[in-house]
């Protein structure tokens, strides 16, 4: 598994732009899928054009799960 660092770049389809964009890994507050809360300061891929959240690296998902479980 590749471990991402803040500032790493990648390419992904941005749901906001609807096209292939460059993304940069940065720390973001990410809302849960079901909207019941958010997890603060996890590493996520952010669109370079519109700053929308594009994807969450696999390495960050255990943190989300742990945060949800503690509620
Ligand atoms: Zn975008």
PDB file of the backbone (N, CA, C, O) and the ligand in Angstrom, with CONECT records:
HET     ZN  A 101       1
ATOM      1  N   UNK A   1       0.851  -1.200   0.000  1.00  0.00           N
ATOM      2  CA  UNK A   1       0.000   0.000   0.000  1.00  0.00           C
ATOM      3  C   UNK A   1       0.884   1.247   0.000  1.00  0.00           C
ATOM      4  O   UNK A   1       1.821   1.378   0.787  1.00  0.00           O
ATOM      5  N   UNK A   2       0.552   2.137  -0.900  1.00  0.00           N
ATOM      6  CA  UNK A   2       1.310   3.388  -0.961  1.00  0.00           C
ATOM      7  C   UNK A   2       0.858   4.314   0.161  1.00  0.00           C
ATOM      8  O   UNK A   2      -0.337   4.529   0.363  1.00  0.00           O
ATOM      9  N   UNK A   3       1.814   4.847   0.876  1.00  0.00           N
ATOM     10  CA  UNK A   3       1.483   5.811   1.918  1.00  0.00           C
ATOM     11  C   UNK A   3       1.653   7.218   1.364  1.00  0.00           C
ATOM     12  O   UNK A   3       2.702   7.565   0.821  1.00  0.00           O
ATOM     13  N   UNK A   4       0.628   8.003   1.506  1.00  0.00           N
ATOM     14  CA  UNK A   4       0.667   9.361   0.981  1.00  0.00           C
ATOM     15  C   UNK A   4       1.142  10.349   2.026  1.00  0.00           C
ATOM     16  O   UNK A   4       0.917  10.182   3.225  1.00  0.00           O
ATOM     17  N   UNK A   5       1.804  11.379   1.536  1.00  0.00           N
ATOM     18  CA  UNK A   5       2.262  12.470   2.386  1.00  0.00           C
ATOM     19  C   UNK A   5       1.561  13.751   1.937  1.00  0.00           C
ATOM     20  O   UNK A   5       1.187  13.870   0.771  1.00  0.00           O
ATOM     21  N   UNK A   6       1.381  14.704   2.842  1.00  0.00           N
ATOM     22  CA  UNK A   6       0.826  15.994   2.430  1.00  0.00           C
ATOM     23  C   UNK A   6       1.688  16.596   1.316  1.00  0.00           C
ATOM     24  O   UNK A   6       2.916  16.581   1.403  1.00  0.00           O
ATOM     25  N   UNK A   7       1.050  17.122   0.280  1.00  0.00           N
ATOM     26  CA  UNK A   7       1.783  17.722  -0.827  1.00  0.00           C
ATOM     27  C   UNK A   7       2.000  16.771  -1.988  1.00  0.00           C
ATOM     28  O   UNK A   7       2.373  17.210  -3.076  1.00  0.00           O
ATOM     29  N   UNK A   8       1.772  15.453  -1.784  1.00  0.00           N
ATOM     30  CA  UNK A   8       1.845  14.508  -2.893  1.00  0.00           C
ATOM     31  C   UNK A   8       0.767  14.855  -3.916  1.00  0.00           C
ATOM     32  O   UNK A   8      -0.319  15.307  -3.554  1.00  0.00           O
ATOM     33  N   UNK A   9       1.071  14.643  -5.181  1.00  0.00           N
ATOM     34  CA  UNK A   9       0.076  14.924  -6.214  1.00  0.00           C
ATOM     35  C   UNK A   9      -0.328  13.644  -6.913  1.00  0.00           C
ATOM     36  O   UNK A   9       0.418  12.665  -6.939  1.00  0.00           O
ATOM     37  N   UNK A  10      -1.521  13.671  -7.477  1.00  0.00           N
ATOM     38  CA  UNK A  10      -2.064  12.526  -8.182  1.00  0.00           C
ATOM     39  C   UNK A  10      -3.062  13.040  -9.204  1.00  0.00           C
ATOM     40  O   UNK A  10      -3.266  14.247  -9.335  1.00  0.00           O
ATOM     41  N   UNK A  11      -3.680  12.119  -9.926  1.00  0.00           N
ATOM     42  CA  UNK A  11      -4.749  12.509 -10.845  1.00  0.00           C
ATOM     43  C   UNK A  11      -5.984  11.684 -10.537  1.00  0.00           C
ATOM     44  O   UNK A  11      -5.903  10.491 -10.245  1.00  0.00           O
ATOM     45  N   UNK A  12      -7.133  12.348 -10.608  1.00  0.00           N
ATOM     46  CA  UNK A  12      -8.391  11.661 -10.315  1.00  0.00           C
ATOM     47  C   UNK A  12      -9.528  12.437 -10.964  1.00  0.00           C
ATOM     48  O   UNK A  12      -9.372  13.588 -11.372  1.00  0.00           O
ATOM     49  N   UNK A  13     -10.680  11.769 -11.046  1.00  0.00           N
ATOM     50  CA  UNK A  13     -11.869  12.449 -11.558  1.00  0.00           C
ATOM     51  C   UNK A  13     -12.493  13.266 -10.431  1.00  0.00           C
ATOM     52  O   UNK A  13     -12.878  12.723  -9.395  1.00  0.00           O
ATOM     53  N   UNK A  14     -12.587  14.564 -10.641  1.00  0.00           N
ATOM     54  CA  UNK A  14     -13.197  15.430  -9.639  1.00  0.00           C
ATOM     55  C   UNK A  14     -14.718  15.416  -9.814  1.00  0.00           C
ATOM     56  O   UNK A  14     -15.209  15.688 -10.910  1.00  0.00           O
ATOM     57  N   UNK A  15     -15.472  15.103  -8.755  1.00  0.00           N
ATOM     58  CA  UNK A  15     -16.935  15.064  -8.883  1.00  0.00           C
ATOM     59  C   UNK A  15     -17.525  16.441  -9.155  1.00  0.00           C
ATOM     60  O   UNK A  15     -18.618  16.548  -9.712  1.00  0.00           O
ATOM     61  N   UNK A  16     -16.828  17.472  -8.775  1.00  0.00           N
ATOM     62  CA  UNK A  16     -17.313  18.838  -8.979  1.00  0.00           C
ATOM     63  C   UNK A  16     -17.012  19.321 -10.396  1.00  0.00           C
ATOM     64  O   UNK A  16     -17.894  19.848 -11.073  1.00  0.00           O
ATOM     65  N   UNK A  17     -15.764  19.143 -10.847  1.00  0.00           N
ATOM     66  CA  UNK A  17     -15.365  19.573 -12.193  1.00  0.00           C
ATOM     67  C   UNK A  17     -15.866  18.590 -13.261  1.00  0.00           C
ATOM     68  O   UNK A  17     -16.066  18.979 -14.411  1.00  0.00           O
ATOM     69  N   UNK A  18     -16.071  17.321 -12.888  1.00  0.00           N
ATOM     70  CA  UNK A  18     -16.528  16.320 -13.839  1.00  0.00           C
ATOM     71  C   UNK A  18     -15.481  15.934 -14.860  1.00  0.00           C
ATOM     72  O   UNK A  18     -15.820  15.480 -15.953  1.00  0.00           O
ATOM     73  N   UNK A  19     -14.239  16.103 -14.529  1.00  0.00           N
ATOM     74  CA  UNK A  19     -13.165  15.790 -15.470  1.00  0.00           C
ATOM     75  C   UNK A  19     -11.926  15.316 -14.707  1.00  0.00           C
ATOM     76  O   UNK A  19     -11.860  15.405 -13.481  1.00  0.00           O
ATOM     77  N   UNK A  20     -10.952  14.815 -15.457  1.00  0.00           N
ATOM     78  CA  UNK A  20      -9.704  14.383 -14.830  1.00  0.00           C
ATOM     79  C   UNK A  20      -8.891  15.611 -14.423  1.00  0.00           C
ATOM     80  O   UNK A  20      -8.594  16.475 -15.248  1.00  0.00           O
ATOM     81  N   UNK A  21      -8.543  15.673 -13.166  1.00  0.00           N
ATOM     82  CA  UNK A  21      -7.820  16.843 -12.650  1.00  0.00           C
ATOM     83  C   UNK A  21      -6.604  16.384 -11.851  1.00  0.00           C
ATOM     84  O   UNK A  21      -6.501  15.221 -11.460  1.00  0.00           O
ATOM     85  N   UNK A  22      -5.700  17.308 -11.621  1.00  0.00           N
ATOM     86  CA  UNK A  22      -4.607  17.060 -10.689  1.00  0.00           C
ATOM     87  C   UNK A  22      -5.134  17.246  -9.276  1.00  0.00           C
ATOM     88  O   UNK A  22      -5.925  18.151  -9.008  1.00  0.00           O
ATOM     89  N   UNK A  23      -4.691  16.392  -8.390  1.00  0.00           N
ATOM     90  CA  UNK A  23      -5.088  16.531  -6.989  1.00  0.00           C
ATOM     91  C   UNK A  23      -3.836  16.635  -6.129  1.00  0.00           C
ATOM     92  O   UNK A  23      -2.766  16.150  -6.496  1.00  0.00           O
ATOM     93  N   UNK A  24      -3.992  17.271  -4.990  1.00  0.00           N
ATOM     94  CA  UNK A  24      -2.903  17.390  -4.033  1.00  0.00           C
ATOM     95  C   UNK A  24      -3.385  16.875  -2.690  1.00  0.00           C
ATOM     96  O   UNK A  24      -4.490  17.187  -2.247  1.00  0.00           O
ATOM     97  N   UNK A  25      -2.537  16.079  -2.047  1.00  0.00           N
ATOM     98  CA  UNK A  25      -2.886  15.547  -0.731  1.00  0.00           C
ATOM     99  C   UNK A  25      -2.730  16.651   0.311  1.00  0.00           C
ATOM    100  O   UNK A  25      -1.697  17.317   0.382  1.00  0.00           O
ATOM    101  N   UNK A  26      -3.769  16.828   1.111  1.00  0.00           N
ATOM    102  CA  UNK A  26      -3.738  17.846   2.153  1.00  0.00           C
ATOM    103  C   UNK A  26      -4.631  17.414   3.298  1.00  0.00           C
ATOM    104  O   UNK A  26      -5.500  16.558   3.135  1.00  0.00           O
ATOM    105  N   UNK A  27      -4.411  18.014   4.460  1.00  0.00           N
ATOM    106  CA  UNK A  27      -5.255  17.696   5.605  1.00  0.00           C
ATOM    107  C   UNK A  27      -6.558  18.473   5.511  1.00  0.00           C
ATOM    108  O   UNK A  27      -6.569  19.689   5.320  1.00  0.00           O
ATOM    109  N   UNK A  28      -7.648  17.741   5.650  1.00  0.00           N
ATOM    110  CA  UNK A  28      -8.978  18.339   5.513  1.00  0.00           C
ATOM    111  C   UNK A  28      -9.906  17.770   6.584  1.00  0.00           C
ATOM    112  O   UNK A  28      -9.684  16.678   7.105  1.00  0.00           O
ATOM    113  N   UNK A  29     -10.948  18.535   6.898  1.00  0.00           N
ATOM    114  CA  UNK A  29     -12.046  18.004   7.710  1.00  0.00           C
ATOM    115  C   UNK A  29     -13.003  17.330   6.748  1.00  0.00           C
ATOM    116  O   UNK A  29     -13.476  17.953   5.797  1.00  0.00           O
ATOM    117  N   UNK A  30     -13.288  16.066   6.990  1.00  0.00           N
ATOM    118  CA  UNK A  30     -14.080  15.286   6.043  1.00  0.00           C
ATOM    119  C   UNK A  30     -15.389  14.835   6.683  1.00  0.00           C
ATOM    120  O   UNK A  30     -15.371  14.188   7.730  1.00  0.00           O
ATOM    121  N   UNK A  31     -16.525  15.167   6.067  1.00  0.00           N
ATOM    122  CA  UNK A  31     -17.805  14.700   6.610  1.00  0.00           C
ATOM    123  C   UNK A  31     -17.994  13.213   6.364  1.00  0.00           C
ATOM    124  O   UNK A  31     -17.512  12.685   5.362  1.00  0.00           O
ATOM    125  N   UNK A  32     -18.690  12.532   7.268  1.00  0.00           N
ATOM    126  CA  UNK A  32     -19.021  11.126   7.063  1.00  0.00           C
ATOM    127  C   UNK A  32     -19.973  10.996   5.886  1.00  0.00           C
ATOM    128  O   UNK A  32     -20.697  11.931   5.545  1.00  0.00           O
ATOM    129  N   UNK A  33     -19.960   9.807   5.266  1.00  0.00           N
ATOM    130  CA  UNK A  33     -20.850   9.535   4.135  1.00  0.00           C
ATOM    131  C   UNK A  33     -22.309   9.806   4.479  1.00  0.00           C
ATOM    132  O   UNK A  33     -23.065  10.330   3.661  1.00  0.00           O
ATOM    133  N   UNK A  34     -22.695   9.442   5.699  1.00  0.00           N
ATOM    134  CA  UNK A  34     -24.104   9.561   6.073  1.00  0.00           C
ATOM    135  C   UNK A  34     -24.437  10.907   6.723  1.00  0.00           C
ATOM    136  O   UNK A  34     -25.560  11.125   7.178  1.00  0.00           O
ATOM    137  N   UNK A  35     -23.453  11.798   6.761  1.00  0.00           N
ATOM    138  CA  UNK A  35     -23.710  13.153   7.236  1.00  0.00           C
ATOM    139  C   UNK A  35     -23.938  13.283   8.728  1.00  0.00           C
ATOM    140  O   UNK A  35     -24.466  14.299   9.179  1.00  0.00           O
ATOM    141  N   UNK A  36     -23.554  12.283   9.505  1.00  0.00           N
ATOM    142  CA  UNK A  36     -23.797  12.337  10.950  1.00  0.00           C
ATOM    143  C   UNK A  36     -22.695  13.060  11.710  1.00  0.00           C
ATOM    144  O   UNK A  36     -22.767  13.194  12.931  1.00  0.00           O
ATOM    145  N   UNK A  37     -21.686  13.521  11.001  1.00  0.00           N
ATOM    146  CA  UNK A  37     -20.614  14.210  11.691  1.00  0.00           C
ATOM    147  C   UNK A  37     -19.428  14.340  10.764  1.00  0.00           C
ATOM    148  O   UNK A  37     -19.540  14.098   9.563  1.00  0.00           O
ATOM    149  N   UNK A  38     -18.299  14.718  11.315  1.00  0.00           N
ATOM    150  CA  UNK A  38     -17.109  14.785  10.480  1.00  0.00           C
ATOM    151  C   UNK A  38     -15.871  14.432  11.278  1.00  0.00           C
ATOM    152  O   UNK A  38     -15.839  14.513  12.506  1.00  0.00           O
ATOM    153  N   UNK A  39     -14.859  14.039  10.532  1.00  0.00           N
ATOM    154  CA  UNK A  39     -13.584  13.734  11.162  1.00  0.00           C
ATOM    155  C   UNK A  39     -12.612  14.835  10.743  1.00  0.00           C
ATOM    156  O   UNK A  39     -12.521  15.188   9.567  1.00  0.00           O
ATOM    157  N   UNK A  40     -11.902  15.360  11.711  1.00  0.00           N
ATOM    158  CA  UNK A  40     -11.063  16.528  11.454  1.00  0.00           C
ATOM    159  C   UNK A  40      -9.619  16.149  11.157  1.00  0.00           C
ATOM    160  O   UNK A  40      -9.040  15.262  11.784  1.00  0.00           O
ATOM    161  N   UNK A  41      -9.062  16.853  10.181  1.00  0.00           N
ATOM    162  CA  UNK A  41      -7.633  16.788   9.946  1.00  0.00           C
ATOM    163  C   UNK A  41      -7.114  15.461   9.447  1.00  0.00           C
ATOM    164  O   UNK A  41      -6.081  14.985   9.919  1.00  0.00           O
ATOM    165  N   UNK A  42      -7.829  14.836   8.473  1.00  0.00           N
ATOM    166  CA  UNK A  42      -7.268  13.637   7.868  1.00  0.00           C
ATOM    167  C   UNK A  42      -6.747  13.967   6.470  1.00  0.00           C
ATOM    168  O   UNK A  42      -7.169  14.937   5.839  1.00  0.00           O
ATOM    169  N   UNK A  43      -5.825  13.137   6.012  1.00  0.00           N
ATOM    170  CA  UNK A  43      -5.217  13.342   4.707  1.00  0.00           C
ATOM    171  C   UNK A  43      -6.213  12.954   3.619  1.00  0.00           C
ATOM    172  O   UNK A  43      -6.776  11.860   3.642  1.00  0.00           O
ATOM    173  N   UNK A  44      -6.425  13.860   2.668  1.00  0.00           N
ATOM    174  CA  UNK A  44      -7.369  13.603   1.591  1.00  0.00           C
ATOM    175  C   UNK A  44      -6.853  14.240   0.308  1.00  0.00           C
ATOM    176  O   UNK A  44      -6.064  15.185   0.341  1.00  0.00           O
ATOM    177  N   UNK A  45      -7.312  13.707  -0.829  1.00  0.00           N
ATOM    178  CA  UNK A  45      -6.929  14.268  -2.128  1.00  0.00           C
ATOM    179  C   UNK A  45      -7.896  15.386  -2.480  1.00  0.00           C
ATOM    180  O   UNK A  45      -9.111  15.188  -2.490  1.00  0.00           O
ATOM    181  N   UNK A  46      -7.350  16.562  -2.770  1.00  0.00           N
ATOM    182  CA  UNK A  46      -8.150  17.754  -3.029  1.00  0.00           C
ATOM    183  C   UNK A  46      -7.888  18.226  -4.453  1.00  0.00           C
ATOM    184  O   UNK A  46      -6.739  18.283  -4.890  1.00  0.00           O
ATOM    185  N   UNK A  47      -8.959  18.566  -5.180  1.00  0.00           N
ATOM    186  CA  UNK A  47      -8.849  19.040  -6.552  1.00  0.00           C
ATOM    187  C   UNK A  47      -8.038  20.340  -6.604  1.00  0.00           C
ATOM    188  O   UNK A  47      -8.284  21.262  -5.826  1.00  0.00           O
ATOM    189  N   UNK A  48      -7.071  20.408  -7.526  1.00  0.00           N
ATOM    190  CA  UNK A  48      -6.257  21.612  -7.661  1.00  0.00           C
ATOM    191  C   UNK A  48      -7.044  22.775  -8.256  1.00  0.00           C
ATOM    192  O   UNK A  48      -6.674  23.936  -8.084  1.00  0.00           O
ATOM    193  N   UNK A  49      -8.133  22.454  -8.957  1.00  0.00           N
ATOM    194  CA  UNK A  49      -8.899  23.518  -9.623  1.00  0.00           C
ATOM    195  C   UNK A  49      -9.939  24.145  -8.714  1.00  0.00           C
ATOM    196  O   UNK A  49     -10.043  25.368  -8.624  1.00  0.00           O
ATOM    197  N   UNK A  50     -10.719  23.291  -8.033  1.00  0.00           N
ATOM    198  CA  UNK A  50     -11.852  23.834  -7.268  1.00  0.00           C
ATOM    199  C   UNK A  50     -11.753  23.526  -5.782  1.00  0.00           C
ATOM    200  O   UNK A  50     -12.615  23.949  -5.012  1.00  0.00           O
ATOM    201  N   UNK A  51     -10.720  22.798  -5.360  1.00  0.00           N
ATOM    202  CA  UNK A  51     -10.504  22.472  -3.950  1.00  0.00           C
ATOM    203  C   UNK A  51     -11.560  21.543  -3.377  1.00  0.00           C
ATOM    204  O   UNK A  51     -11.660  21.405  -2.158  1.00  0.00           O
ATOM    205  N   UNK A  52     -12.349  20.905  -4.232  1.00  0.00           N
ATOM    206  CA  UNK A  52     -13.305  19.910  -3.740  1.00  0.00           C
ATOM    207  C   UNK A  52     -12.549  18.675  -3.289  1.00  0.00           C
ATOM    208  O   UNK A  52     -11.458  18.375  -3.776  1.00  0.00           O
ATOM    209  N   UNK A  53     -13.154  17.965  -2.347  1.00  0.00           N
ATOM    210  CA  UNK A  53     -12.594  16.703  -1.896  1.00  0.00           C
ATOM    211  C   UNK A  53     -12.823  15.656  -2.979  1.00  0.00           C
ATOM    212  O   UNK A  53     -13.965  15.407  -3.365  1.00  0.00           O
ATOM    213  N   UNK A  54     -11.764  15.046  -3.468  1.00  0.00           N
ATOM    214  CA  UNK A  54     -11.895  14.094  -4.563  1.00  0.00           C
ATOM    215  C   UNK A  54     -11.867  12.657  -4.052  1.00  0.00           C
ATOM    216  O   UNK A  54     -12.697  11.843  -4.456  1.00  0.00           O
ATOM    217  N   UNK A  55     -10.933  12.342  -3.178  1.00  0.00           N
ATOM    218  CA  UNK A  55     -10.889  10.982  -2.649  1.00  0.00           C
ATOM    219  C   UNK A  55     -10.159  10.949  -1.316  1.00  0.00           C
ATOM    220  O   UNK A  55      -9.403  11.853  -0.960  1.00  0.00           O
ATOM    221  N   UNK A  56     -10.419   9.880  -0.607  1.00  0.00           N
ATOM    222  CA  UNK A  56      -9.761   9.654   0.684  1.00  0.00           C
ATOM    223  C   UNK A  56      -8.819   8.472   0.515  1.00  0.00           C
ATOM    224  O   UNK A  56      -9.266   7.393   0.124  1.00  0.00           O
ATOM    225  N   UNK A  57      -7.545   8.636   0.793  1.00  0.00           N
ATOM    226  CA  UNK A  57      -6.635   7.494   0.695  1.00  0.00           C
ATOM    227  C   UNK A  57      -7.037   6.387   1.660  1.00  0.00           C
ATOM    228  O   UNK A  57      -7.581   6.641   2.734  1.00  0.00           O
ATOM    229  N   UNK A  58      -6.756   5.152   1.248  1.00  0.00           N
ATOM    230  CA  UNK A  58      -7.104   3.995   2.077  1.00  0.00           C
ATOM    231  C   UNK A  58      -6.526   4.133   3.488  1.00  0.00           C
ATOM    232  O   UNK A  58      -7.132   3.687   4.462  1.00  0.00           O
ATOM    233  N   UNK A  59      -5.365   4.745   3.583  1.00  0.00           N
ATOM    234  CA  UNK A  59      -4.702   4.860   4.886  1.00  0.00           C
ATOM    235  C   UNK A  59      -5.513   5.714   5.870  1.00  0.00           C
ATOM    236  O   UNK A  59      -5.315   5.611   7.081  1.00  0.00           O
ATOM    237  N   UNK A  60      -6.416   6.551   5.366  1.00  0.00           N
ATOM    238  CA  UNK A  60      -7.193   7.427   6.240  1.00  0.00           C
ATOM    239  C   UNK A  60      -8.495   6.797   6.714  1.00  0.00           C
ATOM    240  O   UNK A  60      -9.090   7.273   7.680  1.00  0.00           O
ATOM    241  N   UNK A  61      -8.949   5.734   6.053  1.00  0.00           N
ATOM    242  CA  UNK A  61     -10.263   5.194   6.399  1.00  0.00           C
ATOM    243  C   UNK A  61     -10.330   4.583   7.798  1.00  0.00           C
ATOM    244  O   UNK A  61     -11.380   4.693   8.432  1.00  0.00           O
ATOM    245  N   UNK A  62      -9.278   3.947   8.322  1.00  0.00           N
ATOM    246  CA  UNK A  62      -9.374   3.456   9.709  1.00  0.00           C
ATOM    247  C   UNK A  62      -9.585   4.590  10.698  1.00  0.00           C
ATOM    248  O   UNK A  62     -10.246   4.404  11.719  1.00  0.00           O
ATOM    249  N   UNK A  63      -9.032   5.762  10.410  1.00  0.00           N
ATOM    250  CA  UNK A  63      -9.204   6.914  11.301  1.00  0.00           C
ATOM    251  C   UNK A  63     -10.670   7.326  11.311  1.00  0.00           C
ATOM    252  O   UNK A  63     -11.223   7.648  12.363  1.00  0.00           O
ATOM    253  N   UNK A  64     -11.299   7.316  10.139  1.00  0.00           N
ATOM    254  CA  UNK A  64     -12.716   7.669  10.051  1.00  0.00           C
ATOM    255  C   UNK A  64     -13.546   6.669  10.836  1.00  0.00           C
ATOM    256  O   UNK A  64     -14.447   7.041  11.588  1.00  0.00           O
ATOM    257  N   UNK A  65     -13.226   5.382  10.651  1.00  0.00           N
ATOM    258  CA  UNK A  65     -13.990   4.347  11.321  1.00  0.00           C
ATOM    259  C   UNK A  65     -13.865   4.485  12.843  1.00  0.00           C
ATOM    260  O   UNK A  65     -14.843   4.351  13.579  1.00  0.00           O
ATOM    261  N   UNK A  66     -12.637   4.754  13.290  1.00  0.00           N
ATOM    262  CA  UNK A  66     -12.391   4.877  14.724  1.00  0.00           C
ATOM    263  C   UNK A  66     -13.156   6.070  15.290  1.00  0.00           C
ATOM    264  O   UNK A  66     -13.735   5.989  16.374  1.00  0.00           O
ATOM    265  N   UNK A  67     -13.154   7.185  14.544  1.00  0.00           N
ATOM    266  CA  UNK A  67     -13.845   8.379  15.007  1.00  0.00           C
ATOM    267  C   UNK A  67     -15.341   8.121  15.122  1.00  0.00           C
ATOM    268  O   UNK A  67     -15.983   8.553  16.080  1.00  0.00           O
ATOM    269  N   UNK A  68     -15.895   7.405  14.127  1.00  0.00           N
ATOM    270  CA  UNK A  68     -17.325   7.102  14.159  1.00  0.00           C
ATOM    271  C   UNK A  68     -17.654   6.197  15.329  1.00  0.00           C
ATOM    272  O   UNK A  68     -18.668   6.386  16.001  1.00  0.00           O
ATOM    273  N   UNK A  69     -16.793   5.203  15.578  1.00  0.00           N
ATOM    274  CA  UNK A  69     -17.064   4.234  16.630  1.00  0.00           C
ATOM    275  C   UNK A  69     -17.065   4.836  18.014  1.00  0.00           C
ATOM    276  O   UNK A  69     -17.680   4.293  18.932  1.00  0.00           O
ATOM    277  N   UNK A  70     -16.374   5.969  18.175  1.00  0.00           N
ATOM    278  CA  UNK A  70     -16.239   6.560  19.493  1.00  0.00           C
ATOM    279  C   UNK A  70     -17.428   7.438  19.845  1.00  0.00           C
ATOM    280  O   UNK A  70     -17.515   7.945  20.964  1.00  0.00           O
ATOM    281  N   UNK A  71     -18.343   7.623  18.903  1.00  0.00           N
ATOM    282  CA  UNK A  71     -19.490   8.499  19.170  1.00  0.00           C
ATOM    283  C   UNK A  71     -20.578   7.774  19.950  1.00  0.00           C
ATOM    284  O   UNK A  71     -21.613   8.363  20.259  1.00  0.00           O
TER     285      UNK A  71
HETATM  286 ZN    ZN A 101     -12.579  20.121  -9.143  1.00  0.00          ZN
END
